Amino acid sequence: MTASGLSCDPITPHLGAVVSGVRFGSDMDEGKRAALRDALDRYGVLVVHDQDLNAAGLRDVTAGFGPIFLHQAAPGIVHPDGVPEVMILERAPEGRGLFGDEAWHADVTFRRPGGHVTALHAKVIPPVGGDTGFASTIAAFRALSPGMQALLRRMSGVHSYDGPGRPDTPGQTAIHPMVRRHPGGEEGLYFNSMFVTRFDGMSEAESRPLIDFLDRHVSQPEFTMRHRWRVGDVVFWDNRFTLHYPIDDFTGHLRLMLRCATLEA
C-alpha cells in the first residue's frame, strides 16, 4: 500500500493491476492522483471496481493524467449533453460491432503528440461476454530477436485515422518511431495495425508483411490480459505501451460505457 492509501494487486506478471483504496469524486487529492499515475506507469492497465461517475466526473478524473483529447466529429460518435470530452459507447442488444473492434490498437496514435491515457467506465454490461483484451508492447518487444529489435529501432510508422488501404487522413496522420522508451527504462513497440498504414519511406505493399507479423506477434496470449467487466468498473490504460481489443460476443444484450482520453503532455 502506498502512502496515499492505494494498493495494487497485479493481474499478470507483465500487465495490469486491480487498484483499491480510492473512491473517485469524494476523496481524490493530488497525492492519490500522483499515486495513480505512478501505478499506471508500472502496470500499464489499472482496474478500479465499484465506482459511480457521471460524464463530468469521469472527465475530471481522467484530466489528472494530462490534457483531454476531444474526438473529432464522426458518424456514431455521441457525447453526453454538456460534456464533449466524454464519448458514449453504446451497443444495442440487436446491434453488431463495437467501437474500435477492427483490430488490436492504441488510441489516438494518428496525432502528435499522441494518445496517452484512456479511461473506460462501465455503466451497463451484458451478463456474459463483452470483455476487453489488453496487450503489453513492452513484453512483445522484449521477446523479439536482437536483429528484429535493432531493425525496428531504425524505423518509423505512418499512423493515419482512416487506416490501411486509404489515403492519409488530412490533419489526422502522424509519423512516430516504431520503438519508444518507457519512463521505467524498458523499450516497447509503438505500433498498431488499425492506424499504421506503412513504414516511413516504404510503400504499403512493402510494409504489409512486417505489419502483419507484428500484429500477430504482439497479440500472443503470453503478452496479454483479459478484463471481464463489472458494472462500476473504471479501467485506465497507457496507450504508449499497451494495445487493446474489445470483444463483440454478446448479441442480445446492452453494453453501455463512458470513455475519456488524454494526449501526451
Secondary structure, 3 states (H helix, E strand, C coil): CCCCCCEEEECCCCCCEEEECCCCCCCCCHHHHHHHHHHHHHHCEEEECCCCCCHHHHHHHHHHHCCECCCCCCCCCCCCCCCCCCEEEEECCCCCCCCCCCCCECCCCCCCCCEEEEEEEEEECCCCCCCEEEEEHHHHHHCCCHHHHHHHHCCEEEEECCCCCCCCCCCCEEEEECEEECCCCCEEECCCCCCEEEECCCCHHHHHHHHHHHHHHHCCHHHEEEECCCCCCEEEEECCCEEEEECCCCCCCCEEEEEEEEECC
